């Protein structure tokens, strides 16, 4: 909730750092005075998340916004079912053996898995693929 984030930033001291906990909100929260992100998609595209943040911090806002828009379909795919199921599925699919989610979580259903696979094909993954 960006209104809530705004109120928190306005109502706290400068040394109170606000992080985005949702990848789709990272850039908007930075523009409101946020400090950083606790990211799920960075497991796959961490360099690109870092680049987006560096562009923003150096005043290259349109370039940061462009990266944000480019990554949004991946963010959506990795949240198609509750976290961490999609990111674990994606890492396993890419050849990293990170195991299955622990119960009560399960692997994504077939349709969700297909969406994750198709989406991954559109991105440069920032990991040394095994």
Backbone atoms as SQL, in Angstrom:
CREATE TABLE atoms (id INTEGER PRIMARY KEY, chain TEXT, resi INTEGER, resn TEXT, atom TEXT, x REAL, y REAL, z REAL);
INSERT INTO atoms VALUES
  (1, 'A', 1, 'UNK', 'N', 0.841, -1.167, 0.000),
  (2, 'A', 1, 'UNK', 'CA', 0.000, 0.000, 0.000),
  (3, 'A', 1, 'UNK', 'C', 0.896, 1.242, 0.000),
  (4, 'A', 2, 'UNK', 'N', 0.946, 1.914, -1.123),
  (5, 'A', 2, 'UNK', 'CA', 1.850, 3.061, -1.256),
  (6, 'A', 2, 'UNK', 'C', 1.448, 4.231, -0.364),
  (7, 'A', 3, 'UNK', 'N', 0.162, 4.377, -0.075),
  (8, 'A', 3, 'UNK', 'CA', -0.257, 5.430, 0.865),
  (9, 'A', 3, 'UNK', 'C', 0.314, 5.168, 2.251),
  (10, 'A', 4, 'UNK', 'N', 0.260, 3.931, 2.673),
  (11, 'A', 4, 'UNK', 'CA', 0.798, 3.566, 3.978),
  (12, 'A', 4, 'UNK', 'C', 2.314, 3.775, 4.018),
  (13, 'A', 5, 'UNK', 'N', 3.001, 3.390, 2.947),
  (14, 'A', 5, 'UNK', 'CA', 4.455, 3.594, 2.873),
  (15, 'A', 5, 'UNK', 'C', 4.776, 5.080, 2.981),
  (16, 'A', 6, 'UNK', 'N', 4.022, 5.904, 2.272),
  (17, 'A', 6, 'UNK', 'CA', 4.234, 7.352, 2.325),
  (18, 'A', 6, 'UNK', 'C', 4.082, 7.873, 3.749),
  (19, 'A', 7, 'UNK', 'N', 3.034, 7.448, 4.429),
  (20, 'A', 7, 'UNK', 'CA', 2.801, 7.897, 5.808),
  (21, 'A', 7, 'UNK', 'C', 3.909, 7.428, 6.746),
  (22, 'A', 8, 'UNK', 'N', 4.386, 6.219, 6.545),
  (23, 'A', 8, 'UNK', 'CA', 5.477, 5.708, 7.386),
  (24, 'A', 8, 'UNK', 'C', 6.738, 6.529, 7.174),
  (25, 'A', 9, 'UNK', 'N', 7.074, 6.795, 5.912),
  (26, 'A', 9, 'UNK', 'CA', 8.283, 7.574, 5.615),
  (27, 'A', 9, 'UNK', 'C', 8.150, 8.989, 6.175),
  (28, 'A', 10, 'UNK', 'N', 6.980, 9.589, 6.014),
  (29, 'A', 10, 'UNK', 'CA', 6.754, 10.946, 6.536),
  (30, 'A', 10, 'UNK', 'C', 6.795, 10.997, 8.059),
  (31, 'A', 11, 'UNK', 'N', 6.345, 9.935, 8.695),
  (32, 'A', 11, 'UNK', 'CA', 6.179, 9.960, 10.141),
  (33, 'A', 11, 'UNK', 'C', 7.330, 9.394, 10.949),
  (34, 'A', 12, 'UNK', 'N', 8.438, 9.090, 10.293),
  (35, 'A', 12, 'UNK', 'CA', 9.572, 8.511, 11.016),
  (36, 'A', 12, 'UNK', 'C', 10.823, 9.352, 10.810),
  (37, 'A', 13, 'UNK', 'N', 11.802, 9.108, 11.649),
  (38, 'A', 13, 'UNK', 'CA', 13.077, 9.820, 11.534),
  (39, 'A', 13, 'UNK', 'C', 13.817, 9.362, 10.284),
  (40, 'A', 14, 'UNK', 'N', 14.766, 10.179, 9.836),
  (41, 'A', 14, 'UNK', 'CA', 15.516, 9.885, 8.613),
  (42, 'A', 14, 'UNK', 'C', 16.297, 8.578, 8.687),
  (43, 'A', 15, 'UNK', 'N', 16.651, 8.141, 9.887),
  (44, 'A', 15, 'UNK', 'CA', 17.427, 6.909, 9.993),
  (45, 'A', 15, 'UNK', 'C', 16.542, 5.654, 10.034),
  (46, 'A', 16, 'UNK', 'N', 15.225, 5.824, 9.903),
  (47, 'A', 16, 'UNK', 'CA', 14.310, 4.689, 9.809),
  (48, 'A', 16, 'UNK', 'C', 14.203, 4.323, 8.332),
  (49, 'A', 17, 'UNK', 'N', 14.765, 3.190, 7.961),
  (50, 'A', 17, 'UNK', 'CA', 14.860, 2.809, 6.553),
  (51, 'A', 17, 'UNK', 'C', 13.692, 1.908, 6.163),
  (52, 'A', 18, 'UNK', 'N', 13.024, 2.272, 5.088),
  (53, 'A', 18, 'UNK', 'CA', 11.881, 1.509, 4.589),
  (54, 'A', 18, 'UNK', 'C', 12.313, 0.727, 3.356),
  (55, 'A', 19, 'UNK', 'N', 12.091, -0.570, 3.408),
  (56, 'A', 19, 'UNK', 'CA', 12.406, -1.465, 2.295),
  (57, 'A', 19, 'UNK', 'C', 11.106, -1.936, 1.647),
  (58, 'A', 20, 'UNK', 'N', 11.159, -2.159, 0.349),
  (59, 'A', 20, 'UNK', 'CA', 10.040, -2.784, -0.342),
  (60, 'A', 20, 'UNK', 'C', 10.101, -4.285, -0.082),
  (61, 'A', 21, 'UNK', 'N', 8.965, -4.865, 0.210),
  (62, 'A', 21, 'UNK', 'CA', 8.883, -6.310, 0.356),
  (63, 'A', 21, 'UNK', 'C', 8.184, -6.954, -0.824),
  (64, 'A', 22, 'UNK', 'N', 7.792, -6.131, -1.788),
  (65, 'A', 22, 'UNK', 'CA', 7.123, -6.610, -3.003),
  (66, 'A', 22, 'UNK', 'C', 7.911, -6.112, -4.205),
  (67, 'A', 23, 'UNK', 'N', 8.364, -7.036, -5.030),
  (68, 'A', 23, 'UNK', 'CA', 9.180, -6.647, -6.177),
  (69, 'A', 23, 'UNK', 'C', 8.470, -5.663, -7.098),
  (70, 'A', 24, 'UNK', 'N', 7.164, -5.785, -7.244),
  (71, 'A', 24, 'UNK', 'CA', 6.447, -4.872, -8.138),
  (72, 'A', 24, 'UNK', 'C', 6.353, -3.458, -7.572),
  (73, 'A', 25, 'UNK', 'N', 6.622, -3.295, -6.276),
  (74, 'A', 25, 'UNK', 'CA', 6.561, -1.975, -5.644),
  (75, 'A', 25, 'UNK', 'C', 7.929, -1.343, -5.418),
  (76, 'A', 26, 'UNK', 'N', 8.990, -2.003, -5.793),
  (77, 'A', 26, 'UNK', 'CA', 10.332, -1.510, -5.460),
  (78, 'A', 26, 'UNK', 'C', 10.577, -0.105, -5.984),
  (79, 'A', 27, 'UNK', 'N', 10.415, 0.105, -7.272),
  (80, 'A', 27, 'UNK', 'CA', 10.692, 1.431, -7.829),
  (81, 'A', 27, 'UNK', 'C', 9.735, 2.491, -7.275),
  (82, 'A', 28, 'UNK', 'N', 8.425, 2.231, -7.210),
  (83, 'A', 28, 'UNK', 'CA', 7.553, 3.239, -6.602),
  (84, 'A', 28, 'UNK', 'C', 7.948, 3.578, -5.161),
  (85, 'A', 29, 'UNK', 'N', 8.352, 2.595, -4.384),
  (86, 'A', 29, 'UNK', 'CA', 8.746, 2.867, -2.996),
  (87, 'A', 29, 'UNK', 'C', 10.040, 3.668, -2.951),
  (88, 'A', 30, 'UNK', 'N', 10.971, 3.393, -3.852),
  (89, 'A', 30, 'UNK', 'CA', 12.188, 4.208, -3.914),
  (90, 'A', 30, 'UNK', 'C', 11.840, 5.665, -4.197),
  (91, 'A', 31, 'UNK', 'N', 10.884, 5.891, -5.098),
  (92, 'A', 31, 'UNK', 'CA', 10.524, 7.272, -5.439),
  (93, 'A', 31, 'UNK', 'C', 9.876, 8.001, -4.263),
  (94, 'A', 32, 'UNK', 'N', 9.289, 7.251, -3.341),
  (95, 'A', 32, 'UNK', 'CA', 8.664, 7.849, -2.158),
  (96, 'A', 32, 'UNK', 'C', 9.665, 8.094, -1.031),
  (97, 'A', 33, 'UNK', 'N', 10.899, 7.635, -1.230),
  (98, 'A', 33, 'UNK', 'CA', 11.919, 7.796, -0.195),
  (99, 'A', 33, 'UNK', 'C', 12.337, 6.498, 0.453),
  (100, 'A', 34, 'UNK', 'N', 11.898, 5.378, -0.113),
  (101, 'A', 34, 'UNK', 'CA', 12.310, 4.074, 0.395),
  (102, 'A', 34, 'UNK', 'C', 13.798, 3.849, 0.196),
  (103, 'A', 35, 'UNK', 'N', 14.312, 2.851, 0.868),
  (104, 'A', 35, 'UNK', 'CA', 15.756, 2.621, 0.915),
  (105, 'A', 35, 'UNK', 'C', 16.220, 1.440, 0.071),
  (106, 'A', 36, 'UNK', 'N', 15.422, 0.394, -0.042),
  (107, 'A', 36, 'UNK', 'CA', 15.878, -0.800, -0.748),
  (108, 'A', 36, 'UNK', 'C', 14.759, -1.807, -0.897),
  (109, 'A', 37, 'UNK', 'N', 15.162, -3.063, -1.117),
  (110, 'A', 37, 'UNK', 'CA', 14.186, -4.116, -1.373),
  (111, 'A', 37, 'UNK', 'C', 14.653, -5.431, -0.761),
  (112, 'A', 38, 'UNK', 'N', 13.687, -6.178, -0.272),
  (113, 'A', 38, 'UNK', 'CA', 13.886, -7.583, 0.059),
  (114, 'A', 38, 'UNK', 'C', 13.187, -8.310, -1.078),
  (115, 'A', 39, 'UNK', 'N', 13.968, -8.887, -1.981),
  (116, 'A', 39, 'UNK', 'CA', 13.469, -9.288, -3.289),
  (117, 'A', 39, 'UNK', 'C', 13.415, -10.797, -3.484),
  (118, 'A', 40, 'UNK', 'N', 12.363, -11.246, -4.157),
  (119, 'A', 40, 'UNK', 'CA', 12.253, -12.632, -4.599),
  (120, 'A', 40, 'UNK', 'C', 12.888, -12.785, -5.977),
  (121, 'A', 41, 'UNK', 'N', 12.548, -11.890, -6.901),
  (122, 'A', 41, 'UNK', 'CA', 13.057, -12.042, -8.270),
  (123, 'A', 41, 'UNK', 'C', 14.563, -11.875, -8.356),
  (124, 'A', 42, 'UNK', 'N', 15.169, -11.257, -7.347),
  (125, 'A', 42, 'UNK', 'CA', 16.626, -11.094, -7.386),
  (126, 'A', 42, 'UNK', 'C', 17.347, -12.432, -7.325),
  (127, 'A', 43, 'UNK', 'N', 16.659, -13.491, -6.915),
  (128, 'A', 43, 'UNK', 'CA', 17.269, -14.815, -6.973),
  (129, 'A', 43, 'UNK', 'C', 17.604, -15.192, -8.412),
  (130, 'A', 44, 'UNK', 'N', 16.890, -14.598, -9.360),
  (131, 'A', 44, 'UNK', 'CA', 17.092, -14.909, -10.775),
  (132, 'A', 44, 'UNK', 'C', 17.707, -13.755, -11.551),
  (133, 'A', 45, 'UNK', 'N', 17.352, -12.537, -11.209),
  (134, 'A', 45, 'UNK', 'CA', 17.806, -11.360, -11.967),
  (135, 'A', 45, 'UNK', 'C', 18.352, -10.283, -11.027),
  (136, 'A', 46, 'UNK', 'N', 19.160, -10.703, -10.094),
  (137, 'A', 46, 'UNK', 'CA', 19.689, -9.780, -9.095),
  (138, 'A', 46, 'UNK', 'C', 20.483, -8.629, -9.679),
  (139, 'A', 47, 'UNK', 'N', 21.268, -8.909, -10.721),
  (140, 'A', 47, 'UNK', 'CA', 22.040, -7.835, -11.354),
  (141, 'A', 47, 'UNK', 'C', 21.119, -6.782, -11.946),
  (142, 'A', 48, 'UNK', 'N', 20.009, -7.226, -12.521),
  (143, 'A', 48, 'UNK', 'CA', 19.077, -6.296, -13.144),
  (144, 'A', 48, 'UNK', 'C', 18.314, -5.475, -12.095),
  (145, 'A', 49, 'UNK', 'N', 17.992, -6.092, -10.969),
  (146, 'A', 49, 'UNK', 'CA', 17.379, -5.335, -9.866),
  (147, 'A', 49, 'UNK', 'C', 18.375, -4.294, -9.363),
  (148, 'A', 50, 'UNK', 'N', 19.628, -4.709, -9.195),
  (149, 'A', 50, 'UNK', 'CA', 20.669, -3.776, -8.759),
  (150, 'A', 50, 'UNK', 'C', 20.869, -2.642, -9.740),
  (151, 'A', 51, 'UNK', 'N', 20.842, -2.963, -11.033),
  (152, 'A', 51, 'UNK', 'CA', 20.994, -1.926, -12.060),
  (153, 'A', 51, 'UNK', 'C', 19.837, -0.929, -12.002),
  (154, 'A', 52, 'UNK', 'N', 18.620, -1.441, -11.825),
  (155, 'A', 52, 'UNK', 'CA', 17.458, -0.551, -11.720),
  (156, 'A', 52, 'UNK', 'C', 17.631, 0.408, -10.543),
  (157, 'A', 53, 'UNK', 'N', 18.073, -0.124, -9.426),
  (158, 'A', 53, 'UNK', 'CA', 18.248, 0.724, -8.243),
  (159, 'A', 53, 'UNK', 'C', 19.366, 1.738, -8.456),
  (160, 'A', 54, 'UNK', 'N', 20.463, 1.328, -9.085),
  (161, 'A', 54, 'UNK', 'CA', 21.566, 2.255, -9.349),
  (162, 'A', 54, 'UNK', 'C', 21.139, 3.359, -10.309),
  (163, 'A', 55, 'UNK', 'N', 20.378, 2.992, -11.335),
  (164, 'A', 55, 'UNK', 'CA', 19.881, 4.012, -12.274),
  (165, 'A', 55, 'UNK', 'C', 19.025, 5.032, -11.526),
  (166, 'A', 56, 'UNK', 'N', 18.143, 4.543, -10.670),
  (167, 'A', 56, 'UNK', 'CA', 17.298, 5.456, -9.908),
  (168, 'A', 56, 'UNK', 'C', 18.143, 6.354, -9.014),
  (169, 'A', 57, 'UNK', 'N', 19.076, 5.773, -8.283),
  (170, 'A', 57, 'UNK', 'CA', 19.890, 6.542, -7.336),
  (171, 'A', 57, 'UNK', 'C', 20.784, 7.561, -8.025),
  (172, 'A', 58, 'UNK', 'N', 21.115, 7.304, -9.303),
  (173, 'A', 58, 'UNK', 'CA', 21.946, 8.260, -10.047),
  (174, 'A', 58, 'UNK', 'C', 21.104, 9.242, -10.863),
  (175, 'A', 59, 'UNK', 'N', 19.789, 9.249, -10.633),
  (176, 'A', 59, 'UNK', 'CA', 18.918, 10.217, -11.293),
  (177, 'A', 59, 'UNK', 'C', 18.462, 9.829, -12.685),
  (178, 'A', 60, 'UNK', 'N', 18.758, 8.624, -13.109),
  (179, 'A', 60, 'UNK', 'CA', 18.343, 8.153, -14.440),
  (180, 'A', 60, 'UNK', 'C', 17.001, 7.429, -14.302),
  (181, 'A', 61, 'UNK', 'N', 16.000, 8.221, -13.967),
  (182, 'A', 61, 'UNK', 'CA', 14.704, 7.661, -13.602),
  (183, 'A', 61, 'UNK', 'C', 14.003, 6.944, -14.748),
  (184, 'A', 62, 'UNK', 'N', 14.102, 7.469, -15.961),
  (185, 'A', 62, 'UNK', 'CA', 13.443, 6.799, -17.087),
  (186, 'A', 62, 'UNK', 'C', 14.097, 5.450, -17.363),
  (187, 'A', 63, 'UNK', 'N', 15.417, 5.373, -17.241),
  (188, 'A', 63, 'UNK', 'CA', 16.106, 4.091, -17.431),
  (189, 'A', 63, 'UNK', 'C', 15.710, 3.106, -16.329),
  (190, 'A', 64, 'UNK', 'N', 15.604, 3.599, -15.102),
  (191, 'A', 64, 'UNK', 'CA', 15.156, 2.742, -13.995),
  (192, 'A', 64, 'UNK', 'C', 13.737, 2.246, -14.255),
  (193, 'A', 65, 'UNK', 'N', 12.875, 3.137, -14.718),
  (194, 'A', 65, 'UNK', 'CA', 11.488, 2.764, -15.007),
  (195, 'A', 65, 'UNK', 'C', 11.419, 1.749, -16.140),
  (196, 'A', 66, 'UNK', 'N', 12.286, 1.886, -17.119),
  (197, 'A', 66, 'UNK', 'CA', 12.323, 0.940, -18.231),
  (198, 'A', 66, 'UNK', 'C', 12.687, -0.465, -17.745),
  (199, 'A', 67, 'UNK', 'N', 13.668, -0.556, -16.869),
  (200, 'A', 67, 'UNK', 'CA', 14.053, -1.856, -16.308),
  (201, 'A', 67, 'UNK', 'C', 12.901, -2.419, -15.479),
  (202, 'A', 68, 'UNK', 'N', 12.279, -1.575, -14.682),
  (203, 'A', 68, 'UNK', 'CA', 11.133, -1.995, -13.861),
  (204, 'A', 68, 'UNK', 'C', 10.032, -2.584, -14.748),
  (205, 'A', 69, 'UNK', 'N', 9.699, -1.868, -15.824),
  (206, 'A', 69, 'UNK', 'CA', 8.644, -2.344, -16.731),
  (207, 'A', 69, 'UNK', 'C', 9.045, -3.653, -17.396),
  (208, 'A', 70, 'UNK', 'N', 10.313, -3.783, -17.753),
  (209, 'A', 70, 'UNK', 'CA', 10.795, -5.008, -18.402),
  (210, 'A', 70, 'UNK', 'C', 10.692, -6.203, -17.460),
  (211, 'A', 71, 'UNK', 'N', 10.963, -5.994, -16.179),
  (212, 'A', 71, 'UNK', 'CA', 10.960, -7.091, -15.215),
  (213, 'A', 71, 'UNK', 'C', 9.565, -7.448, -14.702),
  (214, 'A', 72, 'UNK', 'N', 8.596, -6.585, -14.915),
  (215, 'A', 72, 'UNK', 'CA', 7.264, -6.800, -14.347),
  (216, 'A', 72, 'UNK', 'C', 6.619, -8.135, -14.742),
  (217, 'A', 73, 'UNK', 'N', 6.692, -8.589, -16.001),
  (218, 'A', 73, 'UNK', 'CA', 6.119, -9.904, -16.306),
  (219, 'A', 73, 'UNK', 'C', 6.778, -11.046, -15.525),
  (220, 'A', 74, 'UNK', 'N', 8.082, -10.945, -15.281),
  (221, 'A', 74, 'UNK', 'CA', 8.756, -11.964, -14.475),
  (222, 'A', 74, 'UNK', 'C', 8.261, -11.905, -13.032),
  (223, 'A', 75, 'UNK', 'N', 8.118, -10.705, -12.511),
  (224, 'A', 75, 'UNK', 'CA', 7.582, -10.542, -11.151),
  (225, 'A', 75, 'UNK', 'C', 6.203, -11.190, -11.070),
  (226, 'A', 76, 'UNK', 'N', 5.359, -10.914, -12.040),
  (227, 'A', 76, 'UNK', 'CA', 4.006, -11.477, -12.031),
  (228, 'A', 76, 'UNK', 'C', 4.039, -12.998, -12.091),
  (229, 'A', 77, 'UNK', 'N', 4.922, -13.553, -12.925),
  (230, 'A', 77, 'UNK', 'CA', 5.022, -15.009, -13.033),
  (231, 'A', 77, 'UNK', 'C', 5.518, -15.630, -11.730),
  (232, 'A', 78, 'UNK', 'N', 6.433, -14.952, -11.057),
  (233, 'A', 78, 'UNK', 'CA', 6.984, -15.508, -9.821),
  (234, 'A', 78, 'UNK', 'C', 6.080, -15.290, -8.609),
  (235, 'A', 79, 'UNK', 'N', 4.936, -14.653, -8.849),
  (236, 'A', 79, 'UNK', 'CA', 3.937, -14.514, -7.791),
  (237, 'A', 79, 'UNK', 'C', 2.583, -15.050, -8.251),
  (238, 'A', 80, 'UNK', 'N', 2.601, -15.916, -9.259),
  (239, 'A', 80, 'UNK', 'CA', 1.360, -16.472, -9.801),
  (240, 'A', 80, 'UNK', 'C', 0.661, -17.366, -8.770),
  (241, 'A', 81, 'UNK', 'N', 1.448, -17.994, -7.930),
  (242, 'A', 81, 'UNK', 'CA', 0.963, -18.731, -6.761),
  (243, 'A', 81, 'UNK', 'C', 1.816, -18.255, -5.588),
  (244, 'A', 82, 'UNK', 'N', 1.431, -18.556, -4.355),
  (245, 'A', 82, 'UNK', 'CA', 2.170, -18.007, -3.204),
  (246, 'A', 82, 'UNK', 'C', 3.668, -18.327, -3.210),
  (247, 'A', 83, 'UNK', 'N', 4.437, -17.337, -2.791),
  (248, 'A', 83, 'UNK', 'CA', 5.877, -17.451, -2.631),
  (249, 'A', 83, 'UNK', 'C', 6.156, -18.404, -1.456),
  (250, 'A', 84, 'UNK', 'N', 7.152, -19.243, -1.524),
  (251, 'A', 84, 'UNK', 'CA', 8.261, -19.343, -2.462),
  (252, 'A', 84, 'UNK', 'C', 8.074, -20.397, -3.545),
  (253, 'A', 85, 'UNK', 'N', 6.857, -20.878, -3.744),
  (254, 'A', 85, 'UNK', 'CA', 6.658, -21.970, -4.698),
  (255, 'A', 85, 'UNK', 'C', 7.170, -21.642, -6.096),
  (256, 'A', 86, 'UNK', 'N', 6.841, -20.486, -6.682),
  (257, 'A', 86, 'UNK', 'CA', 7.297, -20.221, -8.052),
  (258, 'A', 86, 'UNK', 'C', 8.807, -20.065, -8.187),
  (259, 'A', 87, 'UNK', 'N', 9.456, -19.380, -7.245),
  (260, 'A', 87, 'UNK', 'CA', 10.898, -19.172, -7.389),
  (261, 'A', 87, 'UNK', 'C', 11.645, -20.486, -7.192),
  (262, 'A', 88, 'UNK', 'N', 11.184, -21.335, -6.283),
  (263, 'A', 88, 'UNK', 'CA', 11.815, -22.651, -6.123),
  (264, 'A', 88, 'UNK', 'C', 11.613, -23.473, -7.394),
  (265, 'A', 89, 'UNK', 'N', 10.409, -23.408, -7.957),
  (266, 'A', 89, 'UNK', 'CA', 10.145, -24.123, -9.200),
  (267, 'A', 89, 'UNK', 'C', 11.071, -23.612, -10.300),
  (268, 'A', 90, 'UNK', 'N', 11.196, -22.296, -10.423),
  (269, 'A', 90, 'UNK', 'CA', 12.042, -21.703, -11.464),
  (270, 'A', 90, 'UNK', 'C', 13.497, -22.128, -11.297),
  (271, 'A', 91, 'UNK', 'N', 14.008, -22.083, -10.084),
  (272, 'A', 91, 'UNK', 'CA', 15.401, -22.483, -9.856),
  (273, 'A', 91, 'UNK', 'C', 15.608, -23.956, -10.186),
  (274, 'A', 92, 'UNK', 'N', 14.680, -24.813, -9.787),
  (275, 'A', 92, 'UNK', 'CA', 14.778, -26.233, -10.144),
  (276, 'A', 92, 'UNK', 'C', 14.714, -26.414, -11.656),
  (277, 'A', 93, 'UNK', 'N', 13.805, -25.712, -12.305),
  (278, 'A', 93, 'UNK', 'CA', 13.645, -25.791, -13.760),
  (279, 'A', 93, 'UNK', 'C', 14.929, -25.380, -14.478),
  (280, 'A', 94, 'UNK', 'N', 15.629, -24.395, -13.933),
  (281, 'A', 94, 'UNK', 'CA', 16.870, -23.913, -14.544),
  (282, 'A', 94, 'UNK', 'C', 18.072, -24.800, -14.237),
  (283, 'A', 95, 'UNK', 'N', 17.903, -25.812, -13.410),
  (284, 'A', 95, 'UNK', 'CA', 18.987, -26.745, -13.139),
  (285, 'A', 95, 'UNK', 'C', 19.614, -26.648, -11.763),
  (286, 'A', 96, 'UNK', 'N', 19.106, -25.753, -10.940),
  (287, 'A', 96, 'UNK', 'CA', 19.585, -25.656, -9.561),
  (288, 'A', 96, 'UNK', 'C', 18.689, -26.546, -8.710),
  (289, 'A', 97, 'UNK', 'N', 19.278, -27.434, -7.983),
  (290, 'A', 97, 'UNK', 'CA', 18.489, -28.386, -7.207),
  (291, 'A', 97, 'UNK', 'C', 18.276, -27.835, -5.802),
  (292, 'A', 98, 'UNK', 'N', 17.219, -27.042, -5.669),
  (293, 'A', 98, 'UNK', 'CA', 16.922, -26.390, -4.391),
  (294, 'A', 98, 'UNK', 'C', 15.820, -27.113, -3.617),
  (295, 'A', 99, 'UNK', 'N', 15.325, -28.195, -4.173),
  (296, 'A', 99, 'UNK', 'CA', 14.293, -28.970, -3.500),
  (297, 'A', 99, 'UNK', 'C', 12.901, -28.420, -3.720),
  (298, 'A', 100, 'UNK', 'N', 11.949, -29.180, -3.250),
  (299, 'A', 100, 'UNK', 'CA', 10.545, -28.789, -3.362),
  (300, 'A', 100, 'UNK', 'C', 10.159, -27.943, -2.154),
  (301, 'A', 101, 'UNK', 'N', 9.082, -27.176, -2.292),
  (302, 'A', 101, 'UNK', 'CA', 8.599, -26.424, -1.125),
  (303, 'A', 101, 'UNK', 'C', 8.198, -27.384, -0.002),
  (304, 'A', 102, 'UNK', 'N', 8.347, -26.925, 1.215),
  (305, 'A', 102, 'UNK', 'CA', 7.935, -27.739, 2.363),
  (306, 'A', 102, 'UNK', 'C', 6.438, -27.578, 2.598),
  (307, 'A', 103, 'UNK', 'N', 5.825, -28.665, 3.019),
  (308, 'A', 103, 'UNK', 'CA', 4.400, -28.642, 3.322),
  (309, 'A', 103, 'UNK', 'C', 4.113, -27.588, 4.382),
  (310, 'A', 104, 'UNK', 'N', 3.017, -26.908, 4.283),
  (311, 'A', 104, 'UNK', 'CA', 1.854, -27.218, 3.459),
  (312, 'A', 104, 'UNK', 'C', 1.948, -26.695, 2.028),
  (313, 'A', 105, 'UNK', 'N', 3.066, -26.064, 1.669),
  (314, 'A', 105, 'UNK', 'CA', 3.222, -25.581, 0.301),
  (315, 'A', 105, 'UNK', 'C', 3.562, -26.741, -0.621),
  (316, 'A', 106, 'UNK', 'N', 3.173, -26.616, -1.866),
  (317, 'A', 106, 'UNK', 'CA', 3.449, -27.637, -2.878),
  (318, 'A', 106, 'UNK', 'C', 3.951, -26.945, -4.136),
  (319, 'A', 107, 'UNK', 'N', 4.382, -27.741, -5.099),
  (320, 'A', 107, 'UNK', 'CA', 4.837, -27.161, -6.362),
  (321, 'A', 107, 'UNK', 'C', 3.662, -26.509, -7.094),
  (322, 'A', 108, 'UNK', 'N', 3.961, -25.554, -7.978),
  (323, 'A', 108, 'UNK', 'CA', 2.880, -24.922, -8.746),
  (324, 'A', 108, 'UNK', 'C', 2.119, -25.945, -9.586),
  (325, 'A', 109, 'UNK', 'N', 0.845, -25.680, -9.808),
  (326, 'A', 109, 'UNK', 'CA', 0.051, -26.529, -10.693),
  (327, 'A', 109, 'UNK', 'C', 0.615, -26.441, -12.114),
  (328, 'A', 110, 'UNK', 'N', 0.180, -27.344, -12.977),
  (329, 'A', 110, 'UNK', 'CA', 0.747, -27.453, -14.324),
  (330, 'A', 110, 'UNK', 'C', 0.639, -26.149, -15.110),
  (331, 'A', 111, 'UNK', 'N', -0.524, -25.520, -15.082),
  (332, 'A', 111, 'UNK', 'CA', -0.716, -24.279, -15.837),
  (333, 'A', 111, 'UNK', 'C', 0.218, -23.181, -15.326),
  (334, 'A', 112, 'UNK', 'N', 0.328, -23.044, -14.024),
  (335, 'A', 112, 'UNK', 'CA', 1.231, -22.038, -13.451),
  (336, 'A', 112, 'UNK', 'C', 2.676, -22.346, -13.810),
  (337, 'A', 113, 'UNK', 'N', 3.054, -23.623, -13.755),
  (338, 'A', 113, 'UNK', 'CA', 4.420, -24.025, -14.112),
  (339, 'A', 113, 'UNK', 'C', 4.725, -23.675, -15.567),
  (340, 'A', 114, 'UNK', 'N', 3.763, -23.892, -16.449),
  (341, 'A', 114, 'UNK', 'CA', 3.963, -23.556, -17.866),
  (342, 'A', 114, 'UNK', 'C', 4.139, -22.051, -18.053),
  (343, 'A', 115, 'UNK', 'N', 3.395, -21.261, -17.316),
  (344, 'A', 115, 'UNK', 'CA', 3.534, -19.799, -17.394),
  (345, 'A', 115, 'UNK', 'C', 4.913, -19.378, -16.902),
  (346, 'A', 116, 'UNK', 'N', 5.365, -19.971, -15.805),
  (347, 'A', 116, 'UNK', 'CA', 6.699, -19.658, -15.281),
  (348, 'A', 116, 'UNK', 'C', 7.763, -20.019, -16.310),
  (349, 'A', 117, 'UNK', 'N', 7.674, -21.214, -16.886),
  (350, 'A', 117, 'UNK', 'CA', 8.654, -21.647, -17.893),
  (351, 'A', 117, 'UNK', 'C', 8.671, -20.706, -19.092),
  (352, 'A', 118, 'UNK', 'N', 7.501, -20.377, -19.609),
  (353, 'A', 118, 'UNK', 'CA', 7.420, -19.504, -20.784),
  (354, 'A', 118, 'UNK', 'C', 7.984, -18.123, -20.475),
  (355, 'A', 119, 'UNK', 'N', 7.712, -17.625, -19.294),
  (356, 'A', 119, 'UNK', 'CA', 8.202, -16.299, -18.913),
  (357, 'A', 119, 'UNK', 'C', 9.714, -16.296, -18.769),
  (358, 'A', 120, 'UNK', 'N', 10.269, -17.341, -18.164),
  (359, 'A', 120, 'UNK', 'CA', 11.722, -17.412, -17.975),
  (360, 'A', 120, 'UNK', 'C', 12.477, -17.318, -19.296),
  (361, 'A', 121, 'UNK', 'N', 11.885, -17.819, -20.360),
  (362, 'A', 121, 'UNK', 'CA', 12.548, -17.808, -21.674),
  (363, 'A', 121, 'UNK', 'C', 12.758, -16.395, -22.207),
  (364, 'A', 122, 'UNK', 'N', 12.063, -15.428, -21.646),
  (365, 'A', 122, 'UNK', 'CA', 12.168, -14.040, -22.105),
  (366, 'A', 122, 'UNK', 'C', 13.204, -13.228, -21.339),
  (367, 'A', 123, 'UNK', 'N', 13.946, -13.878, -20.430),
  (368, 'A', 123, 'UNK', 'CA', 14.861, -13.137, -19.564),
  (369, 'A', 123, 'UNK', 'C', 16.255, -13.726, -19.569),
  (370, 'A', 124, 'UNK', 'N', 17.223, -12.815, -19.402),
  (371, 'A', 124, 'UNK', 'CA', 18.598, -13.229, -19.152),
  (372, 'A', 124, 'UNK', 'C', 18.686, -13.460, -17.648),
  (373, 'A', 125, 'UNK', 'N', 18.960, -14.685, -17.277),
  (374, 'A', 125, 'UNK', 'CA', 19.054, -15.034, -15.862),
  (375, 'A', 125, 'UNK', 'C', 20.468, -14.714, -15.387),
  (376, 'A', 126, 'UNK', 'N', 20.570, -14.036, -14.259),
  (377, 'A', 126, 'UNK', 'CA', 21.862, -13.576, -13.737),
  (378, 'A', 126, 'UNK', 'C', 22.551, -14.631, -12.879),
  (379, 'A', 127, 'UNK', 'N', 22.496, -15.859, -13.318),
  (380, 'A', 127, 'UNK', 'CA', 23.126, -16.958, -12.591),
  (381, 'A', 127, 'UNK', 'C', 23.895, -17.827, -13.571),
  (382, 'A', 128, 'UNK', 'N', 24.964, -18.460, -13.121),
  (383, 'A', 128, 'UNK', 'CA', 25.653, -19.418, -13.998),
  (384, 'A', 128, 'UNK', 'C', 24.815, -20.691, -14.094),
  (385, 'A', 129, 'UNK', 'N', 24.068, -20.830, -15.167),
  (386, 'A', 129, 'UNK', 'CA', 23.153, -21.962, -15.329),
  (387, 'A', 129, 'UNK', 'C', 23.965, -23.257, -15.411),
  (388, 'A', 130, 'UNK', 'N', 23.612, -24.240, -14.552),
  (389, 'A', 130, 'UNK', 'CA', 24.364, -25.513, -14.555),
  (390, 'A', 130, 'UNK', 'C', 24.180, -26.281, -15.852);
